[in-house]
């Protein structure tokens, strides 16, 4: 039920084979193929295909003649329906992936192997609609597990074949690409693609309310991520209208989205009565979710996190801690310590301690957040800088190093910092003013560790020199950058 797993063209009504079916053959072999093709089709489509099959069977010996007009018509319809079923395929995407990091990774590998087997068996490559549909289904798996580099790579390979087909294939592909961009923190690109998606849609809101519910929700999320809350509200209102059209009312997901936005907007405007009404909607969405989908622990964690944030901004720290702790425990159990979802949750728990002046208690959570940020596919200099800056401030304010210089008093972040630098360098993100400031902050972390480890002082000096070099290069005419340069020097 997240942006990564929503289907822009509707959801298949039944599970499809794990590996792509073989291409259709003429004559009697198409009868066997039709049974597999029927599994994911609506009832009216199945009835039409069955009627055509019965008409072909009535031809007797002529049914073996692939050039017979009725046989040709049957085979064309069967091919079109097989394409439709492939387009709607999402049984891999719809898996929960909440059995812990190791088992989740094993299941992803199994799905990759199934697709590889299907490709080698058919020999048709991504020109085949069945193979292409399975590849897009695999992208959904990658997005759920935050394997964004792999998702990007598969989408790029699918692109030319999607373009050749056009239509609703392009709609689904654009939805996937925009979702990857959102998860990469490239919200403006995602927004532009969602506008394109709206233009490519062969439907209007009355014909496909479920599609427009998803599209308007994603547009609202992209706008909210860009800080354009008032514009996001317009699309959430459209989403609510579409939800009412095809569901007859709002579900927990709608309450969650609308409540979060209402609370954020009211808090921004200083309208506390409206803020409490928005928070009440988020609280109600948690209750509704536990009743409607008690098995979906990852989504429960996300709703708990939203509710905790609402309590934290109003300084109701006990209630915030209750919900942050639940979210933290759920994500640790379901997705593991290396998931970006867990890293974000650890950072939120740290923020709660910082807000209460509990800087020593915040340090372990910040260390976990840094470890995740360091290795994630969508690593960001800005996000890394925020975490490292919080670590520096919390270390300084906790006074741990000054009180106890013994070994182990300050937990080393060297492993995470080393991975972070390599990750950023491999992605060409190490030549900017922002990275220069990050180098300065990382050098301060190593200075805190230097009383326990002599190597930390050498690492601090190397990073300090790099920060000065970068800031001298990128701060001409930049007063903010000049201030950072003087500090680093």
N, C-alpha and C positions, 0 to 999 in steps of 0.2 A: 504494500500500500504506500510505497514511497515513490518519489519522482522517477527512480531508476526502474521501477517495476510496473508502471502504468502502461496500458496498451492503448495506443491512439486509435486503433481501428476496431476495438471491441475485443472480447476475450473468447478464446476457443471454448466450445461447449463440451469438449471431451479431450482426453489425453491422446496425443498422437504417438506413433512409433518413435522410439528413441533415436533410431538411425533413419536417414532419409530413404523412402521407398525407391525401387528401381523405376526407370522410365516406362511409360505405358507402351504396351505392345498391341498390335492389331489383333482382331479376331477374338477367340475364346479366352485368351489370357487376361484380357481386360476385365473379365467378370471377377476374377480373384482380386485384381487390383482395386476394383471399385469398393469392395468391402473395407479395405484399409482407408481409402479416401473418404468413405462415408463417416468415419468416426468423429471427425472434427467439424461436421457441417450442420447447419440449422436444419430443422425438420423439412421445410419446404424445398430446400436444395436436395435433400436425400430423396424426397418423393419424385422430383423431376428426373434425377439420375436413375432411379429404379424403374421409372416408366420407360425411359429411353432404353435401358438394358433389356426390359421385357420385350420391347418392340424389335430390338436386334435379334433376340432369341427366337422370335416368331418368324424370322426370315428363313430359318432352316439352314440349308447348305450355303445360302448366300451370306450368312453371318460371318463366314471365314474370309469374305472378299473385303479387304480394307478399303477399296475404292468405292464401295457401295455408299450412296449418299447418307443413308441412315447410320451406317457404321462410322463414317467420317464425322457425322454430327455427334454421335455418342462419344467418340474419342476426343473430340475438341472440348466438349462439355466436361468430360472427365479430367482432361488436362487443366482446364480452367479451375475446376474445383480443387484439384490437387494443389495448384498454385495458391488458391485461397486458403486452404488448410495450412500450407506452409507459411503463409503470411501471418496467420493467426497463432502459429505455434509459440507457446510460452510455458510449456510444462517444466522446463529447466529453470526458467526465470522465477516461476512461482514457488520453487522450493524455499524453505525457511532459512537454511544456512545459519542455524543457531545451536549447533552441537559442540561448540568450542573451536578454537583456531585450527588445531591439527586435523580434526575430522572434517571441518569445512574445506580445508585445502585438499584433502584427499578426495572429497566429493567433486570439487572443481576439476581435479585431474581426471577423474572417471568420466566426466562429461566431455572434457577435451578429447579423451580417447574414443568416446562414442562418435563424436563428430568426425574425427580422423578416419575411423573405420567406415563410416557412411560415405565419406568422400572417396576413399580408395575402392569401395565396393561398386559405387555407381560409375566412377570414372568420368563423371560429367562436370566436375568442378563447380564453381559458383554460378555458372550459366544455368544450372538446374535450379528451379524454384525451390525444390525441397531442400537442397543443400544450402541455398541462400537463406531460407527461413530458419534453418537450424543454426547457421552462423549468427544471425541476429539474436536468436534465443541465447546463444552462448555469450553474446555481448551483455545481455541482461544479467547473466550469472556473474560476469566480471564486474559489472557496476555494483551489484549487491555486495560483493566482496572487496570493493575498492581497489580492484586490479585495473587501474585506469589506463596504464600504458598498453596493456593487452587489449582492452576495449577499444582504445584509439586505433591500434594497429589493425584489428579485425574490421572495424568500420571503414578504414581507408582501403582495405582490400575489397570490401563489398561495394564501395562507392561507384566504380564504373558500371558494375552489373545492375545496381539499383537505378542509376541514371538511364540505362538502356530500357528498363522496364517502366520507370516513371510511376505516375498515379499514386495509389495508396502505398506502394513500396517506398516511394520517396517520402511519404508522410511518416511512415514508421522509422525510416533511417534518420530523418531530420530530428524526430523525437529523441532517438537514442543519442545522436551527436550533441544535441542541446543539453541533454542530461549529463553527459560526460563533461561538457564545458562548465556546467554548474558545479559539479563535484571537484573540478580543477580550480575553482574560484574565478573562472572567466565569465562572470555573470552577464556582462554586456554582449559578448559574443553569443551567449545562450539566448539572450533576449532577441537579438536580431534573427537568429534561426527560428525561434518560436513565432515571430512575425511572418517569416517565410512559410512556416508550417501552416499558419492560418490561411495564407494565400493559396497554398497547394491543396488544401482540403477540398475534396469533391462533394462535401456535405454542407448543409446549413444546420443551425442549432436545433431546428425542429426535427430534422431527419436523424441526427446523431447526437442526442443530448449527452450520452456518456463520453463520447469523444470530446465534446466541448467542455464538459466538466473538467476533464483531465487537462485540456489545453489551457483553459482559463486559470486553473490552479497553478500550472507551471509558469504561466506568464506572471501571475501574482507573486510567486516565490522569487522569480528573477528580479522583479522590480523591488521587492522588499530587500533582497540581498544588496541592491544598489542604493538602498536608503530612500527610495522613492515610495514612501508608505502610502501617501494619498492616492497615487496612481494604482498601487497594488490593491487598494480597497475597491476600486472600480471592477477589477477582474475577479476579486473574491465575491463581489455581489453577483456578477455574471455566473460564476461557478455555482453559487447557491441556487440561482434560478434553474440552471441545468440539472442540479441534483434533485430539486423538487419535481422537475418534469419527469425524470425516469425512475426516481426512487420514492417519490411521494412525500419526501421530507428530508431533513438533514440527518446524516449519520454521525458517528463519533469523529470521523476524519474531518468532516465539515466543521463540527463544533471546535475541534482543535485548531484548525487553520484560522477560522474567523475569530475565535477567542484570543489567540496569540496576537493577531494584528490589531484587534480592538484594544487590547491591553497596552501594546506598544505605542499606539497612536495616542491613547488617553494619557499615558504616563509622560509622553513627550509634551503634550499640551497642558500638563498640570491638572487634568480633570480626573481627580481620584475616584469619584463615584463611578464614572465610566470605566476607569481602570479595574475597579473591583468587580464590575459586571463582566468585563472581558475575562478576568481571572476565574470567575465562577463558571464561565463557559469551558475554560480549559479543564477545570476540576470535574465538570460534568462529563467532558469527553473521556477523561480517564476512567470514570465509573462505567460509561457506555462501552468503552473498549474492553474492559475486563469481562463484561458480560457477553459481548458479541464475538470477540476473538481472543479468548484467554490463553490460547497456545502461542500467540505472536508476542514473544517476550521482548524482541528488539524494538518493536513499535511501542510497547508499553514503556520501555526505558526512555524513548524519545519524548513521550507525553509527560512522564514524570519529570524529565529535565526541564521542559517548558514551564511546568507548574512550579518547580523549585525556583526558577529564575524570577517568576512573578512574586514569589514570597521574598526572595533576596532583595529585590530592588526596593521593597517596602520595609526592609530591615526586620522582617519576621524570620529570624535566623533559625530557630528551632524547626519550624515547618519546612524551611528551605532545606535544611540538613536531612530531614526525614526523606524527602523525595530525591535529593541528590544521591544519598546513600543507596536508595533502592535502584536508581538508574545505574550507578556505578557497579553494583553487585550483579545486576542483570547482564550488563554488557561484558563484564569480566567473564561471566559464565558462558555466554552465547557466542561472542565474536573474538574474545581473547585480547591480550595486552597489546598486540601490534596493529589492531584495527584503528583506523582514523576515528571511528565512532567512539572507541574507548579513550583515545587520546584527547578528544574534545571533552569527554565527560570528566576525565582526570583534571583537565584545566579548569572546568567549572567548579569542581570540588575545591581546587586551590583558591579560586576567586572568592569562594565563600569564607575560607579561613582568612584570606587577606583582608576582606571587608570587616572582619572582627578583630583585626590586629594580631592574628595568630600566625605569625610569619614562619616560625619553625615548623608548625603543623602543615603549612602549605608546601614546604620544600619537597617532600616525597611525591606529592601529586604533580608538581611542576616537573620533576625529574621524569615521571612517566609520560607526561605530555610531550616533553622534549624528545624522548626516545622514539615516540611515534612520528612526530613531525620530521625527525631526521631522516627517516627511511621511506616516507610515503611517496607515492608516485606524483602527487600534486604538491610537492614540497614548495613552500613559498618563503621568500626572503622576509616579507612583511610579517607573516605569521611566526616564523622562527625568531625574528627580532623581538616581537611582543613577549614570547615565552622566555627568551634569554634575559630580556630586561626585567621581567617579573622575578626571575631566579636571582639576578644580581641584587635587586631591591630587597627581596625576602632574606637573602643571605646577610646583607648589611644590617637589616633591622632585627634579625633574629639574634645577632651577637654570638652565634655558636662558635665561630673560629676564634674570637677573642677570649671567650670563657674557657674553652677547652681545646688547646692546640694539639692534643694527642691524636695519633693516627686513628682515622675513622670518624672523627668528630664531624668533618664535612664530607658528605658523600660525593665521590668523584663523578662528574658528568663527561669525562674524557671520551668514553666509548661513543656516546651519542653525538658529541661535538665533532668527532672524527668522521663519523658516518654522514653527518649533516654537511660538512664541507665537501666531501667527495660527491654526495648526491647533487648539491648545487653546482659544483664544477662540471659534472657530467651533463648538466642541462643548460650550461652556458649562462648561469645566473650570478656570476661572480665579478661583474665589471660594472658596478653602479655605486652611487653615493650610499644607498641603503645597505648594500653589502659591506661597504667600508664601516658604517656605524655598527653593523652586526659583528664585524671582526673586533671592533673596540670592546663591545659588550662581552664577547667570548673571552677576550684577553682578561677582563675583570674576573670572570668565573675562574680562570686558571690562577689568577693571583690569590683568590680565596683558598685554592687548593695547595698553593706553593709552600705553606708552612708544614705540610705533611708529605709533600712529594717535590723533590728538587727539579724533576723534569717539567713540572707544571710551570715553573718560572720561565724556562726556555720557550715553552709553547705560548705563554702569555706575551713574551717579547716578540716572537715571530708574528703573531696576530696583530700586535700593536703597530709594528712596522708596516704591515700590509694595510691596516686601516688608514695610516697617514698617507701612504702612497695613493690609495684610491681616492681619498678625500681631496688631496691636492689636485688630482686629475679631474674631479667632477664637481668642484665647488666654485668655479669662477662665476662671480656675480650672484652667488647664492648665499644670502646672509645666514640662513639656518645651517647650511653646510659649512660655512666658515667658522661658526661657533663650535660645531662638532670637531673641526680640524684643530682648532686651538686646544680643545680639551684632550684630543688624542695625542697631540704633540707633547 
